[in-house]
Each structure stands twice: as structure tokens, then as C-alpha cells.
Amino acid sequence: MGMNETPSADRVHIGFFGRRNAGKSSIVNKVTGQELAVVSDVKGTTTDPVSKAMELLPMGPVVIIDTPGIDDEGHLGELRVRKAKQVLNRVDVAVLVVDATLGKTNVDEELIHIFKEKEIPYLVVYNKSDLLSENQKINADFPDRNQEPFIYASAATGQNIYELKEKIASLAVTDDLKLRLVGDLLEPSDFAVLVVPIDKAAPKGRLILPQQQTIRDVLEAGAAAIVIKENELSNTLETLGKKPKLVITDSQVFAKVSKETPKDIWLTSFSILFARFKGNLKTAAAGAAAIDRLKDGDKILISEGCTHHRQCDDIGTVKLPRWIRNYTGKDLEFEYSSGREFPEDVTKYSLIVHCGGCMLNEREMRYRQKCALDQEIPITNYGIAIAYMQGILKRCVEMFPDVRKELDV
């Protein structure tokens, strides 16, 4: 995906599920108009989830995910089924592909139960409708589906593929319902100062995704984004000629930026903004207080939504553990997860500290948060944890009165 394309986390994620040989991959290829998935008559051809970011009319930017057969067998089959079910934690729309000549089985019904349990909008596609007998076609015209969303289609002939895409689009959440990153805090002609350290962890020749997206949102609000390094803040504020509406900083330099930003200017971080953008700011802000309750021997999970090459002073595996140990004075154990891997059972942890989640969509972030809350494990994020330990968390959420109020309770 190029720098000018919609980030994967902001795309509608559409997952295709079903039994082996139901024709999932064939339907995916017809819907996308591409040979996205390998197709054969051999059961279990799709062995791992296959994802593709693309533009799909009439929906726009989407991520299409083709999954292994949900009825796969054997040890490897169990692992593939587990991978397929993990996809459910991040899809915005689920498409269940059923072989129309065989009908639904208990495995299909189990999937539908999971869709409903996870509140995922879904659609049942009865594929291979061209192979139905005359009696089956009559029944297909008058189905008893308990008002279940469904459509008969054929990947072989292309029957109802256009209608299928229209139905999927009707289930997708529109951009109008999504939260803003920072633009709603700004008025046209406002200034926002973005503090962006350029160190060994910074990618060569570009800004990281949270910084890119924040700049874009500032510009969409009609405001001006002034991007500086951490050692340029004081001079910038003195020479700007106009007080900025807010200062947004990389969490790693919170202490320095907080000291140099006047109290009458809002201060926050990219990580805190992304917690709000993903819908978990209140929970993450409340979870930070668990740092004060940590005891010797407690385990902490540091979780990142992306995978990247670790630098010698990596924030997740080096800086955060060091800062938390120094703040608490406790002998703590740290474990780590990255990318799509997130443990279903988190009961052994006393705290989860998650990244901002710029590479994860809102649904997957909410799933991870729910995992923690359901198991009564506090969860916070990098920027919020750092602000809490610096004693400036309340200041850094001042622009969000509902969150600020929660911290006073």
C-alpha cells in the first residue's frame, strides 16, 4: 500500500467464511474481479487467511479477507480454523458462503451464532445456484430463512454477483459514522503544533502513519499543521506570532514538551488521539491507574498492533518496561505480543499496555479491549501510561471533558 492510499486500518474489512469447497475463494475472485485467491477442486486449498487492500465499488476502500475452510481437519486444520476465527475479531462485515446444493450444516450455524454474538453484520451467500435441481430452484425462490440476510449466486456463471456486492455495501458502516482523529477540536485558521522526534527509530525519508494521518486531519479541518522536532518547540512558540490551539507530541518526549508548553495551550499525544479514534480512550485512561497497584512479580503484557524491526532503544520492549520499573520500584515481568497475535486468555497479567493501534481497525481494538475487560484486567496505552507516570494525564485529556471527568471520580 502506497503512502497516498487509504490506510488499511481505515478500510472496511470484509471477511469470507464457510466450509471447504463451498466456493469461498471463487466468490471472492468474482466479487473483486481479480484472481485474489487460488481456486481448485481440492478441499482446503486456502490454508491461511489471504488479505487484499483494494478499491471495491460501490463501497470504496476495503480489505477483502479470504479464510481457510471452517471445517478443516487434523492438527494443521485446527490451526487453520483458529486463524479463520481470529479474522472475526477484525471484520466489519462477514460473508458466509454455503454450497447451495448441500445447504447449511451445523458448522455454518455455529458461524452465524458467532457473527451474532460479536455483533458483526453478515450475509449468507448460497453459491453454486447454477447446479440446483428444478425442485431445489423452486425452494430457493421461496426460502424459509427466518428473515436471515441471504442471496443465491453462482461464481461459475456470475449470477447475482453485482447484487451480492450491493448487499455487502449496504451492511458496511459509512465514513460519516466514524470518529475524528483531531479535526473536530480545531476551527479554520487554528494552528496545531506537531512535535515529531527524528531519531534512530524514525523511518528514513518519511513520517510514521499516526503523524501522517494527524496532519491530514488537521488540514481537512481547515487548520494549519506546524511540524517540528522536540528541540524546536520553545523557539517555535516564541516566534509563531499566534498561540496554537494545541500541541500534539510523540509520547516519548512528553516530559520535555509538557514543560515547554504553556498551561493555556492544550497538550496531548498521537497515542492519546488514536485511543479516542479507536473508541477506547475512556477505558485506557482509567486503566492507567493500575500502574500504582502493581506488585513484585506481577506480569505486564506490552502489545503492539504492527510488526517492525526492533531498535536498540525500542519503546515497547525497552523504554516502557524501564520507565514502569523506575516509576513503581517493583520487580516486574514483561511479556510481548505484536501484529495480529493477541492472547485470548489474559488472566495471568496485572496490566496490558497497548500501542495506539494505528495499524488495527476499530473493531479489532474494541475486541482486544473487551478481552481485557471481560477478564477484569486493566488495559491502557503507551501515551496514556507515559502521561500518567509523568503526572500530566489529566492535562493531556483536558480537551475531552467526558474523559477528564472520569479521572476525577
C-alpha distance (Angstrom), angle and dihedral (degrees) to the residues before:
residue distance angle dihedral
M1 . . .
G2 3.80 . .
M3 3.79 126.7 .
N4 3.80 91.5 -107.2
E5 3.80 95.3 53.4
T6 3.80 127.8 92.6
P7 3.85 108.7 -86.1
S8 3.79 114.1 -108.7
A9 3.81 91.6 -119.5
D10 3.83 90.4 60.5
R11 3.81 95.2 50.2
V12 3.80 126.3 95.7
H13 3.82 106.2 -102.1
I14 3.81 112.9 -142.2
G15 3.81 117.7 -171.8
F16 3.82 125.2 -164.0
F17 3.81 115.2 -151.8
G18 3.79 138.3 173.2
R19 3.77 146.7 105.5
R20 3.79 124.7 -49.1
N21 3.81 113.3 -78.9
A22 3.80 93.6 13.6
G23 3.80 86.1 119.3
K24 3.83 100.8 -107.1
S25 3.77 94.1 146.8
S26 3.79 92.9 45.1
I27 3.81 90.6 52.0
V28 3.82 90.2 47.1
N29 3.81 90.7 52.8
K30 3.81 91.9 48.9
V31 3.80 93.6 47.1
T32 3.80 93.4 48.4
G33 3.79 96.2 37.8
Q34 3.82 87.5 -132.4
E35 3.80 137.5 98.4
L36 3.77 88.4 -112.2
A37 3.80 96.1 146.9
V38 3.81 131.1 40.8
V39 3.81 110.6 -112.9
S40 3.81 128.1 -158.9
D41 3.80 141.3 141.2
V42 3.81 89.9 -110.3
K43 3.80 112.8 105.1
G44 3.79 114.6 -115.6
T45 3.81 98.2 21.8
T46 3.81 89.7 146.9
T47 3.81 102.9 67.6
D48 3.82 101.1 168.4
P49 3.80 134.9 22.5
V50 3.81 109.5 -82.3
S51 3.82 116.0 -152.7
K52 3.78 129.1 -166.4
A53 3.81 127.2 -179.4
M54 3.78 110.1 -149.3
E55 3.80 147.0 136.3
L56 3.79 111.0 -92.8
L57 3.79 121.7 -176.8
P58 2.96 130.8 -105.2
M59 3.84 90.2 17.6
G60 3.80 103.3 48.0
P61 3.85 120.8 -149.4
V62 3.81 111.0 21.4
V63 3.79 141.9 156.7
I64 3.81 112.1 -133.0
I65 3.83 114.8 -155.7
D66 3.81 122.3 -167.1
T67 3.82 111.7 -165.8
P68 3.82 135.7 -159.7
G69 3.79 118.9 -96.9
I70 3.77 110.1 -73.6
D71 3.84 89.8 -140.3
D72 3.83 96.2 54.6
E73 3.81 115.1 144.9
G74 3.79 140.0 -142.7
H75 3.80 129.0 31.2
L76 3.81 94.1 -56.9
G77 3.79 89.2 43.9
E78 3.80 90.7 56.2
L79 3.79 90.2 52.2
R80 3.81 90.4 49.9
V81 3.81 91.8 49.5
R82 3.81 88.8 50.2
K83 3.82 89.6 52.9
A84 3.80 90.5 48.8
K85 3.80 91.7 51.6
Q86 3.81 90.9 47.9
V87 3.81 87.5 61.0
L88 3.82 87.8 63.7
N89 3.79 88.5 69.6
R90 3.79 91.9 67.2
V91 3.82 108.1 29.6
D92 3.80 120.5 108.5
V93 3.81 92.8 -166.0
A94 3.82 127.9 25.6
V95 3.80 123.2 -154.3
L96 3.81 115.7 -163.7
V97 3.81 111.6 -158.9
V98 3.82 114.3 -155.5
D99 3.81 127.8 -176.1
A100 3.81 100.1 -114.9
T101 3.81 91.9 -152.2
L102 3.80 91.5 58.9
G103 3.81 102.5 30.9
K104 3.78 127.9 -149.9
T105 3.81 122.4 -32.2
N106 3.79 132.6 -163.4
V107 3.81 88.3 -89.7
D108 3.80 90.3 58.3
E109 3.80 91.7 46.5
E110 3.80 89.5 51.3
L111 3.80 89.8 54.7
I112 3.79 91.6 50.1
H113 3.81 88.6 51.2
I114 3.83 89.4 53.6
F115 3.82 91.3 48.0
K116 3.80 89.9 54.2
E117 3.80 93.5 43.1
K118 3.80 91.4 52.4
E119 3.82 91.1 41.5
I120 3.80 92.7 -123.0
P121 3.81 115.2 159.4
Y122 3.81 105.7 -121.7
L123 3.78 144.3 -176.9
V124 3.82 130.0 -160.0
V125 3.82 114.5 -139.0
Y126 3.82 115.8 -162.1
N127 3.80 99.4 -153.2
K128 3.83 127.0 -165.7
S129 3.80 91.6 40.8
D130 3.82 87.6 153.1
L131 3.82 88.4 68.7
L132 3.80 96.0 55.7
S133 3.78 118.7 119.7
E134 3.80 119.2 -122.9
N135 3.82 91.3 -98.4
Q136 3.80 91.1 48.4
K137 3.80 90.0 50.2
I138 3.80 90.5 53.6
N139 3.81 90.1 51.5
A140 3.80 90.0 46.9
D141 3.80 89.6 56.9
F142 3.81 90.7 54.9
P143 3.78 105.9 30.1
D144 3.79 125.4 172.4
R145 3.80 99.5 -140.7
N146 3.80 100.4 151.1
Q147 3.81 88.4 -115.7
E148 3.79 89.1 -58.6
P149 3.83 114.3 161.7
F150 3.81 105.0 -109.0
I151 3.78 145.3 145.8
Y152 3.82 135.2 -167.3
A153 3.80 113.2 -130.4
S154 3.78 143.3 156.3
A155 3.79 125.0 -139.2
A156 3.83 88.3 -168.3
T157 3.83 96.4 57.6
G158 3.81 101.0 21.3
Q159 3.81 91.8 -119.5
N160 3.84 112.3 167.3
I161 3.83 94.2 -8.7
Y162 3.81 91.2 128.7
E163 3.81 90.2 48.4
L164 3.80 89.2 48.0
K165 3.80 91.3 56.2
E166 3.79 90.2 48.9
K167 3.81 90.8 52.4
I168 3.82 92.3 48.8
A169 3.81 90.0 49.6
S170 3.80 90.9 52.4
L171 3.82 89.7 57.9
A172 3.81 95.7 49.7
V173 3.80 120.5 99.8
T174 3.79 111.6 -115.5
D175 3.79 124.4 -128.1
D176 3.80 89.8 -112.8
L177 3.81 89.5 72.8
K178 3.79 96.0 51.3
L179 3.80 124.3 104.0
R180 3.79 120.9 -109.6
L181 3.78 122.4 -117.1
V182 3.80 100.2 -143.9
G183 3.80 108.1 -41.2
D184 3.80 94.5 96.7
L185 3.83 89.4 61.4
L186 3.80 92.6 58.6
E187 3.78 137.5 70.6
P188 3.80 125.8 -153.2
S189 3.83 110.3 -78.7
D190 3.84 92.8 23.9
F191 3.80 119.1 132.2
A192 3.80 124.0 -132.4
V193 3.81 118.2 -169.9
L194 3.81 114.1 -150.6
V195 3.80 116.5 -160.7
V196 3.80 108.9 -152.1
P197 3.82 118.3 175.7
I198 3.80 114.5 -147.2
D199 3.80 103.7 -150.3
K200 3.80 138.8 135.6
A201 3.80 91.1 -69.4
A202 3.81 93.7 54.4
P203 3.84 113.1 100.2
K204 3.80 115.0 -111.6
G205 3.77 114.8 -101.0
R206 3.80 99.0 -0.2
L207 3.78 147.4 57.1
I208 3.79 122.7 -106.8
L209 3.81 119.1 -102.1
P210 3.86 98.8 -99.0
Q211 3.79 90.1 54.0
Q212 3.80 93.1 47.3
Q213 3.80 92.8 48.9
T214 3.80 93.6 46.6
I215 3.79 92.0 51.8
R216 3.79 90.2 49.5
D217 3.82 92.1 50.5
V218 3.81 91.8 48.6
L219 3.80 90.2 52.8
E220 3.81 92.5 47.1
A221 3.81 87.8 56.6
G222 3.81 89.3 57.7
A223 3.81 90.9 -112.6
A224 3.80 130.1 123.9
A225 3.82 124.4 -107.6
I226 3.80 116.6 -150.3
V227 3.80 110.1 -167.1
I228 3.81 118.5 -160.6
K229 3.80 142.0 157.8
E230 3.81 119.3 -105.9
N231 3.81 94.6 -102.3
E232 3.83 92.2 56.7
L233 3.82 99.9 58.2
S234 3.81 101.1 94.7
N235 3.80 93.7 47.4
T236 3.82 91.9 45.4
L237 3.81 93.0 52.2
E238 3.82 90.7 48.9
T239 3.80 96.0 49.1
L240 3.80 100.7 35.2
G241 3.81 94.0 90.9
K242 3.79 91.7 -147.1
K243 3.80 130.5 61.3
P244 3.82 111.8 -111.6
K245 3.79 118.6 -126.2
L246 3.78 91.9 -129.9
V247 3.79 145.4 -8.9
I248 3.81 118.0 -133.7
T249 3.78 115.9 -165.0
D250 3.76 141.8 -178.1
S251 3.80 104.0 -102.0
Q252 3.80 93.0 -126.4
V253 3.83 91.2 71.5
F254 3.82 96.2 39.8
A255 3.82 94.2 122.2
K256 3.82 95.4 53.8
V257 3.81 95.0 41.4
S258 3.81 92.7 47.4
K259 3.81 91.8 54.7
E260 3.81 92.4 50.1
T261 3.82 98.2 43.9
P262 3.84 114.5 86.5
K263 3.81 114.8 -120.8
D264 3.82 92.3 -117.2
I265 3.82 91.2 63.0
W266 3.78 119.1 79.6
L267 3.80 113.7 -115.0
T268 3.80 127.3 -164.2
S269 3.80 140.9 137.5
F270 3.79 137.8 -114.0
S271 3.80 89.0 -113.5
I272 3.81 93.2 54.3
L273 3.80 91.5 48.1
F274 3.79 90.3 51.7
A275 3.80 91.2 50.0
R276 3.80 87.6 58.4
F277 3.82 92.0 42.3
K278 3.81 90.2 55.1
G279 3.81 91.8 46.2
N280 3.81 99.4 -113.4
L281 3.82 105.6 97.8
K282 3.81 97.2 112.2
T283 3.77 93.2 50.4
A284 3.80 93.3 44.4
A285 3.81 92.3 48.6
A286 3.80 92.0 50.5
G287 3.81 91.4 45.5
A288 3.80 93.6 59.4
A289 3.81 90.8 74.2
A290 3.81 88.5 70.0
I291 3.81 87.8 75.6
D292 3.80 88.0 75.4
R293 3.82 90.9 53.9
L294 3.81 97.1 53.8
K295 3.81 117.0 124.0
D296 3.80 135.2 -163.8
G297 3.80 110.2 -72.2
D298 3.82 95.9 20.7
K299 3.80 116.5 143.1
I300 3.79 122.0 -131.6
L301 3.80 125.4 -165.9
I302 3.81 115.9 -144.4
S303 3.80 106.9 -163.4
E304 3.81 130.1 -171.7
G305 3.78 126.5 -172.3
C306 3.79 94.2 -146.3
T307 3.78 136.9 51.0
H308 3.77 118.8 -129.9
H309 3.78 141.2 152.8
R310 3.80 109.1 -78.2
Q311 3.79 115.6 -122.7
C312 3.80 123.5 -147.4
D313 3.82 90.9 -101.0
D314 3.81 98.8 33.0
I315 3.81 113.1 174.0
G316 3.80 96.6 -136.5
T317 3.79 101.7 43.3
V318 3.81 101.2 27.0
K319 3.81 116.6 17.9
L320 3.81 101.1 39.7
P321 3.82 95.1 47.9
R322 3.80 89.5 47.9
W323 3.81 93.7 48.2
I324 3.82 93.1 46.6
R325 3.80 92.5 48.4
N326 3.81 91.5 48.2
Y327 3.81 92.6 47.1
T328 3.81 96.3 47.2
G329 3.80 99.3 32.3
K330 3.82 86.5 -142.8
D331 3.80 131.8 133.3
L332 3.81 99.2 -116.9
E333 3.80 134.7 176.1
F334 3.81 120.4 -136.4
E335 3.79 129.2 -158.3
Y336 3.79 127.2 -177.6
S337 3.80 140.4 -146.6
S338 3.78 129.3 -179.2
G339 3.78 141.8 -178.5
R340 3.81 116.7 4.2
E341 3.80 92.9 -19.1
F342 3.80 114.1 104.6
P343 3.83 121.8 152.0
E344 3.79 116.0 -112.7
D345 3.83 90.3 -152.0
V346 3.81 110.5 55.1
T347 3.80 98.2 159.1
K348 3.81 93.6 114.1
Y349 3.80 91.1 64.8
S350 3.80 126.9 85.3
L351 3.82 92.0 -161.8
I352 3.81 140.0 9.1
V353 3.80 118.6 -149.9
H354 3.81 110.9 -167.3
C355 3.78 131.1 -172.0
G356 3.80 120.2 -114.9
G357 3.81 90.0 -88.4
C358 3.80 98.5 -130.1
M359 3.84 89.7 154.4
L360 3.82 94.2 48.3
N361 3.78 125.8 74.6
E362 3.78 122.1 -122.4
R363 3.80 94.5 -101.0
E364 3.80 93.8 55.6
M365 3.81 92.0 47.4
R366 3.80 89.8 50.6
Y367 3.80 89.9 49.1
R368 3.81 92.0 53.7
Q369 3.78 90.7 46.8
K370 3.81 90.5 49.5
C371 3.82 91.2 50.2
A372 3.79 89.0 56.8
L373 3.81 96.0 43.5
D374 3.81 94.4 45.8
Q375 3.81 88.6 54.4
E376 3.84 91.7 42.8
I377 3.80 93.9 -117.1
P378 3.84 116.0 142.6
I379 3.79 114.9 -122.5
T380 3.79 128.9 -166.1
N381 3.80 136.0 157.5
Y382 3.79 138.4 -113.9
G383 3.80 99.7 -97.6
I384 3.79 95.0 40.8
A385 3.80 92.5 48.8
I386 3.80 91.4 49.6
A387 3.82 92.9 47.0
Y388 3.82 89.7 48.9
M389 3.80 92.7 52.3
Q390 3.82 89.6 46.8
G391 3.82 89.7 52.8
I392 3.81 92.8 -121.2
L393 3.81 103.5 100.7
K394 3.80 95.3 109.8
R395 3.79 90.1 52.0
C396 3.80 91.7 48.5
V397 3.81 93.2 56.8
E398 3.83 95.6 40.3
M399 3.80 90.5 114.4
F400 3.82 89.8 59.6
P401 3.85 104.6 63.9
D402 3.81 95.1 -176.4
V403 3.80 91.5 56.0
R404 3.80 93.4 41.3
K405 3.80 89.4 53.3
E406 3.83 91.3 53.2
L407 3.80 90.4 56.9
D408 3.81 91.3 56.0
V409 3.80 93.3 56.1
